[in-house]
Amino acid sequence: MAVRPPADVACALCDRPLGAKVEWHHVVPRSEGGRETAPVHPICHRTIHASVGNAELARDYADLGALRAREDIARFLRWVAGKPADFHAPVRRGR
């Protein structure tokens, strides 16, 4: 999706300001019937999908607060907190 969120909108996962690249995360995956999207950094989006499968996202983490509380995601959020908006690094698959 190419729609850019307003400048004052932060990443739905890490709450840092969004950078030049924005991706749209389906809170409940489309494959599981989801339609609602939220703007996220590419690194945050890749971390979500590297950590949690679509069925589990739909079943247990449709609420982003619950996703943020997950131990591996919380550890990622502490690590990425001080990084610039357009920070990029490889994301390891953790499932």
GIJO-V369055 format. One line per field, one symbol per residue. phi: phi as a letter, one per 20 degrees, with the letter a starting at -180 (. if undefined). psi: psi as a letter, one per 40 degrees, with the letter a starting at -180 (. if undefined). Layout:
# GIJO-V369055
phi=???
psi=???
This chain:
# GIJO-V369055
phi=.efefgfeedgfeemegfdfdcddefgdggfdnfcfccfbfgfffffgffecffffgffdcfeffffffggffffffffegeefgefcbfdefdf
psi=hehhiidehihddeeiiiadhhihhhdhideeeidhiihiiddddddddddhiddddddefehdddddehdddddddddedeiidehiiihihe.
